[in-house]
């Protein structure tokens, strides 16, 4: 059975939802928001990587997440690996 393609928009929606679940202010969560401004730390990013692996079958290493500053950068990385 073929798996349905995941769109960038679906990935973005899931990432934004996860950030709110991690305690980020829903009013500040947006693609251009910086993780630091959202009080998202490295442990939250590790948890996000686990969600990505569980839901999309994409493995992200710590080094993959280190340079990410914004939500959009994370979404772009995930989308490039899902494709």
PDB file as gemmi writes it, atoms N, CA and C in Angstrom:
CRYST1    1.000    1.000    1.000  90.00  90.00  90.00 P 1                      
ATOM      1  N   UNK A   1       0.853  -1.176   0.000  1.00  0.00           N  
ATOM      2  CA  UNK A   1       0.000   0.000   0.000  1.00  0.00           C  
ATOM      3  C   UNK A   1       0.900   1.241   0.000  1.00  0.00           C  
ATOM      4  N   UNK A   2       0.664   2.148  -0.926  1.00  0.00           N  
ATOM      5  CA  UNK A   2       1.468   3.367  -1.040  1.00  0.00           C  
ATOM      6  C   UNK A   2       1.092   4.353   0.056  1.00  0.00           C  
ATOM      7  N   UNK A   3       2.120   4.995   0.606  1.00  0.00           N  
ATOM      8  CA  UNK A   3       1.884   5.993   1.641  1.00  0.00           C  
ATOM      9  C   UNK A   3       1.584   7.327   0.970  1.00  0.00           C  
ATOM     10  N   UNK A   4       0.584   8.029   1.482  1.00  0.00           N  
ATOM     11  CA  UNK A   4       0.216   9.323   0.927  1.00  0.00           C  
ATOM     12  C   UNK A   4       1.311  10.340   1.229  1.00  0.00           C  
ATOM     13  N   UNK A   5       1.624  11.159   0.233  1.00  0.00           N  
ATOM     14  CA  UNK A   5       2.671  12.171   0.395  1.00  0.00           C  
ATOM     15  C   UNK A   5       2.268  13.182   1.469  1.00  0.00           C  
ATOM     16  N   UNK A   6       3.243  13.593   2.237  1.00  0.00           N  
ATOM     17  CA  UNK A   6       3.029  14.590   3.280  1.00  0.00           C  
ATOM     18  C   UNK A   6       3.438  15.944   2.714  1.00  0.00           C  
ATOM     19  N   UNK A   7       2.587  16.939   2.884  1.00  0.00           N  
ATOM     20  CA  UNK A   7       2.891  18.269   2.364  1.00  0.00           C  
ATOM     21  C   UNK A   7       3.664  19.089   3.393  1.00  0.00           C  
ATOM     22  N   UNK A   8       4.325  20.116   2.904  1.00  0.00           N  
ATOM     23  CA  UNK A   8       5.050  21.024   3.792  1.00  0.00           C  
ATOM     24  C   UNK A   8       4.078  21.663   4.784  1.00  0.00           C  
ATOM     25  N   UNK A   9       2.878  21.973   4.311  1.00  0.00           N  
ATOM     26  CA  UNK A   9       1.870  22.596   5.178  1.00  0.00           C  
ATOM     27  C   UNK A   9       1.480  21.668   6.323  1.00  0.00           C  
ATOM     28  N   UNK A  10       1.358  20.378   6.035  1.00  0.00           N  
ATOM     29  CA  UNK A  10       1.026  19.418   7.088  1.00  0.00           C  
ATOM     30  C   UNK A  10       2.157  19.321   8.112  1.00  0.00           C  
ATOM     31  N   UNK A  11       3.377  19.338   7.618  1.00  0.00           N  
ATOM     32  CA  UNK A  11       4.529  19.296   8.525  1.00  0.00           C  
ATOM     33  C   UNK A  11       4.553  20.542   9.395  1.00  0.00           C  
ATOM     34  N   UNK A  12       4.346  21.699   8.766  1.00  0.00           N  
ATOM     35  CA  UNK A  12       4.348  22.957   9.521  1.00  0.00           C  
ATOM     36  C   UNK A  12       3.269  22.941  10.597  1.00  0.00           C  
ATOM     37  N   UNK A  13       2.080  22.484  10.239  1.00  0.00           N  
ATOM     38  CA  UNK A  13       0.975  22.423  11.200  1.00  0.00           C  
ATOM     39  C   UNK A  13       1.344  21.535  12.388  1.00  0.00           C  
ATOM     40  N   UNK A  14       1.984  20.397  12.122  1.00  0.00           N  
ATOM     41  CA  UNK A  14       2.353  19.477  13.206  1.00  0.00           C  
ATOM     42  C   UNK A  14       3.449  20.064  14.086  1.00  0.00           C  
ATOM     43  N   UNK A  15       4.420  20.733  13.464  1.00  0.00           N  
ATOM     44  CA  UNK A  15       5.498  21.353  14.233  1.00  0.00           C  
ATOM     45  C   UNK A  15       4.934  22.453  15.129  1.00  0.00           C  
ATOM     46  N   UNK A  16       4.072  23.294  14.584  1.00  0.00           N  
ATOM     47  CA  UNK A  16       3.477  24.376  15.376  1.00  0.00           C  
ATOM     48  C   UNK A  16       2.677  23.805  16.546  1.00  0.00           C  
ATOM     49  N   UNK A  17       1.927  22.741  16.287  1.00  0.00           N  
ATOM     50  CA  UNK A  17       1.143  22.101  17.348  1.00  0.00           C  
ATOM     51  C   UNK A  17       2.065  21.561  18.443  1.00  0.00           C  
ATOM     52  N   UNK A  18       3.162  20.931  18.037  1.00  0.00           N  
ATOM     53  CA  UNK A  18       4.111  20.382  19.011  1.00  0.00           C  
ATOM     54  C   UNK A  18       4.709  21.482  19.873  1.00  0.00           C  
ATOM     55  N   UNK A  19       5.047  22.611  19.269  1.00  0.00           N  
ATOM     56  CA  UNK A  19       5.647  23.708  20.030  1.00  0.00           C  
ATOM     57  C   UNK A  19       4.687  24.235  21.091  1.00  0.00           C  
ATOM     58  N   UNK A  20       3.414  24.310  20.756  1.00  0.00           N  
ATOM     59  CA  UNK A  20       2.409  24.731  21.738  1.00  0.00           C  
ATOM     60  C   UNK A  20       2.316  23.683  22.849  1.00  0.00           C  
ATOM     61  N   UNK A  21       2.360  22.406  22.476  1.00  0.00           N  
ATOM     62  CA  UNK A  21       2.339  21.332  23.475  1.00  0.00           C  
ATOM     63  C   UNK A  21       3.543  21.425  24.412  1.00  0.00           C  
ATOM     64  N   UNK A  22       4.671  21.935  23.901  1.00  0.00           N  
ATOM     65  CA  UNK A  22       5.877  22.091  24.713  1.00  0.00           C  
ATOM     66  C   UNK A  22       5.806  23.308  25.622  1.00  0.00           C  
ATOM     67  N   UNK A  23       4.748  24.123  25.472  1.00  0.00           N  
ATOM     68  CA  UNK A  23       4.574  25.270  26.352  1.00  0.00           C  
ATOM     69  C   UNK A  23       4.781  26.625  25.715  1.00  0.00           C  
ATOM     70  N   UNK A  24       5.020  26.659  24.407  1.00  0.00           N  
ATOM     71  CA  UNK A  24       5.182  27.942  23.721  1.00  0.00           C  
ATOM     72  C   UNK A  24       3.842  28.673  23.672  1.00  0.00           C  
ATOM     73  N   UNK A  25       3.897  29.991  23.728  1.00  0.00           N  
ATOM     74  CA  UNK A  25       2.704  30.834  23.664  1.00  0.00           C  
ATOM     75  C   UNK A  25       2.077  30.692  22.278  1.00  0.00           C  
ATOM     76  N   UNK A  26       0.836  30.197  22.195  1.00  0.00           N  
ATOM     77  CA  UNK A  26       0.193  29.999  20.893  1.00  0.00           C  
ATOM     78  C   UNK A  26       0.122  31.271  20.048  1.00  0.00           C  
ATOM     79  N   UNK A  27       0.055  32.428  20.699  1.00  0.00           N  
ATOM     80  CA  UNK A  27      -0.019  33.691  19.962  1.00  0.00           C  
ATOM     81  C   UNK A  27       1.314  34.064  19.317  1.00  0.00           C  
ATOM     82  N   UNK A  28       2.402  33.470  19.794  1.00  0.00           N  
ATOM     83  CA  UNK A  28       3.730  33.786  19.257  1.00  0.00           C  
ATOM     84  C   UNK A  28       4.254  32.721  18.298  1.00  0.00           C  
ATOM     85  N   UNK A  29       3.610  31.562  18.293  1.00  0.00           N  
ATOM     86  CA  UNK A  29       4.073  30.467  17.448  1.00  0.00           C  
ATOM     87  C   UNK A  29       3.711  30.768  15.996  1.00  0.00           C  
ATOM     88  N   UNK A  30       4.741  30.919  15.171  1.00  0.00           N  
ATOM     89  CA  UNK A  30       4.579  31.220  13.749  1.00  0.00           C  
ATOM     90  C   UNK A  30       5.824  30.732  13.025  1.00  0.00           C  
ATOM     91  N   UNK A  31       5.741  30.545  11.711  1.00  0.00           N  
ATOM     92  CA  UNK A  31       6.905  30.047  10.972  1.00  0.00           C  
ATOM     93  C   UNK A  31       8.167  30.887  11.150  1.00  0.00           C  
ATOM     94  N   UNK A  32       8.028  32.200  11.267  1.00  0.00           N  
ATOM     95  CA  UNK A  32       9.218  33.052  11.376  1.00  0.00           C  
ATOM     96  C   UNK A  32       9.693  33.240  12.819  1.00  0.00           C  
ATOM     97  N   UNK A  33       9.012  32.616  13.765  1.00  0.00           N  
ATOM     98  CA  UNK A  33       9.391  32.747  15.177  1.00  0.00           C  
ATOM     99  C   UNK A  33      10.689  31.992  15.459  1.00  0.00           C  
ATOM    100  N   UNK A  34      11.534  32.609  16.290  1.00  0.00           N  
ATOM    101  CA  UNK A  34      12.769  31.953  16.714  1.00  0.00           C  
ATOM    102  C   UNK A  34      12.485  31.096  17.942  1.00  0.00           C  
ATOM    103  N   UNK A  35      13.120  29.935  17.985  1.00  0.00           N  
ATOM    104  CA  UNK A  35      12.910  29.024  19.113  1.00  0.00           C  
ATOM    105  C   UNK A  35      13.226  29.700  20.439  1.00  0.00           C  
ATOM    106  N   UNK A  36      14.273  30.490  20.476  1.00  0.00           N  
ATOM    107  CA  UNK A  36      14.660  31.175  21.713  1.00  0.00           C  
ATOM    108  C   UNK A  36      13.538  32.087  22.208  1.00  0.00           C  
ATOM    109  N   UNK A  37      12.900  32.806  21.300  1.00  0.00           N  
ATOM    110  CA  UNK A  37      11.808  33.709  21.670  1.00  0.00           C  
ATOM    111  C   UNK A  37      10.589  32.937  22.173  1.00  0.00           C  
ATOM    112  N   UNK A  38      10.470  31.686  21.743  1.00  0.00           N  
ATOM    113  CA  UNK A  38       9.348  30.845  22.167  1.00  0.00           C  
ATOM    114  C   UNK A  38       9.671  30.050  23.432  1.00  0.00           C  
ATOM    115  N   UNK A  39      10.874  30.256  23.984  1.00  0.00           N  
ATOM    116  CA  UNK A  39      11.352  29.485  25.137  1.00  0.00           C  
ATOM    117  C   UNK A  39      11.413  27.988  24.838  1.00  0.00           C  
ATOM    118  N   UNK A  40      11.780  27.671  23.600  1.00  0.00           N  
ATOM    119  CA  UNK A  40      11.984  26.284  23.189  1.00  0.00           C  
ATOM    120  C   UNK A  40      13.475  25.996  23.314  1.00  0.00           C  
ATOM    121  N   UNK A  41      13.813  24.989  24.117  1.00  0.00           N  
ATOM    122  CA  UNK A  41      15.227  24.686  24.341  1.00  0.00           C  
ATOM    123  C   UNK A  41      15.646  23.413  23.600  1.00  0.00           C  
ATOM    124  N   UNK A  42      16.883  23.022  23.798  1.00  0.00           N  
ATOM    125  CA  UNK A  42      17.428  21.869  23.073  1.00  0.00           C  
ATOM    126  C   UNK A  42      16.688  20.575  23.417  1.00  0.00           C  
ATOM    127  N   UNK A  43      16.217  20.452  24.636  1.00  0.00           N  
ATOM    128  CA  UNK A  43      15.455  19.250  24.997  1.00  0.00           C  
ATOM    129  C   UNK A  43      14.130  19.192  24.250  1.00  0.00           C  
ATOM    130  N   UNK A  44      13.502  20.355  24.066  1.00  0.00           N  
ATOM    131  CA  UNK A  44      12.271  20.405  23.279  1.00  0.00           C  
ATOM    132  C   UNK A  44      12.551  20.002  21.832  1.00  0.00           C  
ATOM    133  N   UNK A  45      13.687  20.433  21.296  1.00  0.00           N  
ATOM    134  CA  UNK A  45      14.036  20.081  19.917  1.00  0.00           C  
ATOM    135  C   UNK A  45      14.309  18.588  19.774  1.00  0.00           C  
ATOM    136  N   UNK A  46      14.887  17.984  20.804  1.00  0.00           N  
ATOM    137  CA  UNK A  46      15.081  16.532  20.792  1.00  0.00           C  
ATOM    138  C   UNK A  46      13.721  15.838  20.775  1.00  0.00           C  
ATOM    139  N   UNK A  47      12.800  16.346  21.571  1.00  0.00           N  
ATOM    140  CA  UNK A  47      11.453  15.770  21.594  1.00  0.00           C  
ATOM    141  C   UNK A  47      10.762  15.960  20.246  1.00  0.00           C  
ATOM    142  N   UNK A  48      10.959  17.117  19.625  1.00  0.00           N  
ATOM    143  CA  UNK A  48      10.402  17.361  18.292  1.00  0.00           C  
ATOM    144  C   UNK A  48      10.978  16.358  17.289  1.00  0.00           C  
ATOM    145  N   UNK A  49      12.274  16.095  17.379  1.00  0.00           N  
ATOM    146  CA  UNK A  49      12.904  15.115  16.489  1.00  0.00           C  
ATOM    147  C   UNK A  49      12.275  13.736  16.672  1.00  0.00           C  
ATOM    148  N   UNK A  50      11.929  13.391  17.900  1.00  0.00           N  
ATOM    149  CA  UNK A  50      11.294  12.099  18.169  1.00  0.00           C  
ATOM    150  C   UNK A  50       9.899  12.043  17.553  1.00  0.00           C  
ATOM    151  N   UNK A  51       9.153  13.132  17.653  1.00  0.00           N  
ATOM    152  CA  UNK A  51       7.825  13.203  17.038  1.00  0.00           C  
ATOM    153  C   UNK A  51       7.945  13.020  15.531  1.00  0.00           C  
ATOM    154  N   UNK A  52       8.913  13.695  14.932  1.00  0.00           N  
ATOM    155  CA  UNK A  52       9.131  13.606  13.482  1.00  0.00           C  
ATOM    156  C   UNK A  52       9.443  12.164  13.083  1.00  0.00           C  
ATOM    157  N   UNK A  53      10.296  11.518  13.857  1.00  0.00           N  
ATOM    158  CA  UNK A  53      10.634  10.125  13.550  1.00  0.00           C  
ATOM    159  C   UNK A  53       9.410   9.225  13.675  1.00  0.00           C  
ATOM    160  N   UNK A  54       8.645   9.399  14.744  1.00  0.00           N  
ATOM    161  CA  UNK A  54       7.460   8.571  14.971  1.00  0.00           C  
ATOM    162  C   UNK A  54       6.405   8.775  13.889  1.00  0.00           C  
ATOM    163  N   UNK A  55       6.176  10.022  13.494  1.00  0.00           N  
ATOM    164  CA  UNK A  55       5.081  10.322  12.578  1.00  0.00           C  
ATOM    165  C   UNK A  55       5.454  10.239  11.103  1.00  0.00           C  
ATOM    166  N   UNK A  56       6.699  10.547  10.779  1.00  0.00           N  
ATOM    167  CA  UNK A  56       7.091  10.613   9.365  1.00  0.00           C  
ATOM    168  C   UNK A  56       8.189   9.625   8.997  1.00  0.00           C  
ATOM    169  N   UNK A  57       8.718   8.899   9.967  1.00  0.00           N  
ATOM    170  CA  UNK A  57       9.765   7.936   9.680  1.00  0.00           C  
ATOM    171  C   UNK A  57      11.092   8.564   9.296  1.00  0.00           C  
ATOM    172  N   UNK A  58      11.285   9.811   9.692  1.00  0.00           N  
ATOM    173  CA  UNK A  58      12.499  10.556   9.365  1.00  0.00           C  
ATOM    174  C   UNK A  58      13.325  10.702  10.631  1.00  0.00           C  
ATOM    175  N   UNK A  59      14.571  10.271  10.554  1.00  0.00           N  
ATOM    176  CA  UNK A  59      15.436  10.357  11.724  1.00  0.00           C  
ATOM    177  C   UNK A  59      16.264  11.638  11.651  1.00  0.00           C  
ATOM    178  N   UNK A  60      16.157  12.458  12.683  1.00  0.00           N  
ATOM    179  CA  UNK A  60      16.947  13.679  12.794  1.00  0.00           C  
ATOM    180  C   UNK A  60      17.908  13.517  13.958  1.00  0.00           C  
ATOM    181  N   UNK A  61      19.154  13.812  13.719  1.00  0.00           N  
ATOM    182  CA  UNK A  61      20.183  13.728  14.750  1.00  0.00           C  
ATOM    183  C   UNK A  61      20.310  15.075  15.451  1.00  0.00           C  
ATOM    184  N   UNK A  62      20.956  15.067  16.599  1.00  0.00           N  
ATOM    185  CA  UNK A  62      21.194  16.308  17.330  1.00  0.00           C  
ATOM    186  C   UNK A  62      21.903  17.343  16.486  1.00  0.00           C  
ATOM    187  N   UNK A  63      22.875  16.883  15.689  1.00  0.00           N  
ATOM    188  CA  UNK A  63      23.622  17.817  14.836  1.00  0.00           C  
ATOM    189  C   UNK A  63      22.724  18.446  13.778  1.00  0.00           C  
ATOM    190  N   UNK A  64      21.673  17.733  13.368  1.00  0.00           N  
ATOM    191  CA  UNK A  64      20.726  18.290  12.401  1.00  0.00           C  
ATOM    192  C   UNK A  64      19.955  19.454  13.014  1.00  0.00           C  
ATOM    193  N   UNK A  65      19.682  19.343  14.303  1.00  0.00           N  
ATOM    194  CA  UNK A  65      18.840  20.320  14.983  1.00  0.00           C  
ATOM    195  C   UNK A  65      19.635  21.512  15.519  1.00  0.00           C  
ATOM    196  N   UNK A  66      20.955  21.345  15.682  1.00  0.00           N  
ATOM    197  CA  UNK A  66      21.784  22.369  16.326  1.00  0.00           C  
ATOM    198  C   UNK A  66      21.708  23.742  15.670  1.00  0.00           C  
ATOM    199  N   UNK A  67      21.738  23.798  14.362  1.00  0.00           N  
ATOM    200  CA  UNK A  67      21.787  25.083  13.675  1.00  0.00           C  
ATOM    201  C   UNK A  67      20.436  25.731  13.450  1.00  0.00           C  
ATOM    202  N   UNK A  68      19.375  25.070  13.853  1.00  0.00           N  
ATOM    203  CA  UNK A  68      18.037  25.603  13.598  1.00  0.00           C  
ATOM    204  C   UNK A  68      17.705  26.721  14.577  1.00  0.00           C  
ATOM    205  N   UNK A  69      17.290  27.850  14.025  1.00  0.00           N  
ATOM    206  CA  UNK A  69      16.914  28.985  14.875  1.00  0.00           C  
ATOM    207  C   UNK A  69      15.424  29.287  14.806  1.00  0.00           C  
ATOM    208  N   UNK A  70      14.805  29.008  13.653  1.00  0.00           N  
ATOM    209  CA  UNK A  70      13.397  29.364  13.482  1.00  0.00           C  
ATOM    210  C   UNK A  70      12.546  28.132  13.189  1.00  0.00           C  
ATOM    211  N   UNK A  71      11.259  28.317  13.370  1.00  0.00           N  
ATOM    212  CA  UNK A  71      10.299  27.262  13.070  1.00  0.00           C  
ATOM    213  C   UNK A  71      10.387  26.890  11.591  1.00  0.00           C  
ATOM    214  N   UNK A  72      10.463  27.886  10.715  1.00  0.00           N  
ATOM    215  CA  UNK A  72      10.517  27.627   9.274  1.00  0.00           C  
ATOM    216  C   UNK A  72      11.739  26.793   8.901  1.00  0.00           C  
ATOM    217  N   UNK A  73      12.872  27.041   9.546  1.00  0.00           N  
ATOM    218  CA  UNK A  73      14.072  26.250   9.264  1.00  0.00           C  
ATOM    219  C   UNK A  73      13.850  24.785   9.632  1.00  0.00           C  
ATOM    220  N   UNK A  74      13.195  24.548  10.746  1.00  0.00           N  
ATOM    221  CA  UNK A  74      12.905  23.172  11.160  1.00  0.00           C  
ATOM    222  C   UNK A  74      11.955  22.509  10.172  1.00  0.00           C  
ATOM    223  N   UNK A  75      10.920  23.232   9.774  1.00  0.00           N  
ATOM    224  CA  UNK A  75       9.953  22.689   8.819  1.00  0.00           C  
ATOM    225  C   UNK A  75      10.645  22.376   7.492  1.00  0.00           C  
ATOM    226  N   UNK A  76      11.506  23.278   7.025  1.00  0.00           N  
ATOM    227  CA  UNK A  76      12.233  23.050   5.771  1.00  0.00           C  
ATOM    228  C   UNK A  76      13.099  21.794   5.856  1.00  0.00           C  
ATOM    229  N   UNK A  77      13.802  21.630   6.973  1.00  0.00           N  
ATOM    230  CA  UNK A  77      14.652  20.455   7.158  1.00  0.00           C  
ATOM    231  C   UNK A  77      13.817  19.180   7.118  1.00  0.00           C  
ATOM    232  N   UNK A  78      12.735  19.164   7.866  1.00  0.00           N  
ATOM    233  CA  UNK A  78      11.876  17.976   7.923  1.00  0.00           C  
ATOM    234  C   UNK A  78      11.293  17.682   6.548  1.00  0.00           C  
ATOM    235  N   UNK A  79      10.794  18.710   5.870  1.00  0.00           N  
ATOM    236  CA  UNK A  79      10.195  18.529   4.545  1.00  0.00           C  
ATOM    237  C   UNK A  79      11.215  17.973   3.552  1.00  0.00           C  
ATOM    238  N   UNK A  80      12.459  18.425   3.648  1.00  0.00           N  
ATOM    239  CA  UNK A  80      13.486  17.935   2.722  1.00  0.00           C  
ATOM    240  C   UNK A  80      13.805  16.467   2.970  1.00  0.00           C  
ATOM    241  N   UNK A  81      13.652  16.025   4.193  1.00  0.00           N  
ATOM    242  CA  UNK A  81      13.945  14.627   4.522  1.00  0.00           C  
ATOM    243  C   UNK A  81      12.753  13.715   4.216  1.00  0.00           C  
ATOM    244  N   UNK A  82      11.543  14.262   4.305  1.00  0.00           N  
ATOM    245  CA  UNK A  82      10.344  13.468   4.038  1.00  0.00           C  
ATOM    246  C   UNK A  82      10.205  13.221   2.543  1.00  0.00           C  
ATOM    247  N   UNK A  83      10.606  14.205   1.747  1.00  0.00           N  
ATOM    248  CA  UNK A  83      10.430  14.137   0.282  1.00  0.00           C  
ATOM    249  C   UNK A  83      11.182  12.987  -0.336  1.00  0.00           C  
TER     250      UNK A  83                                                      
END                                                                             
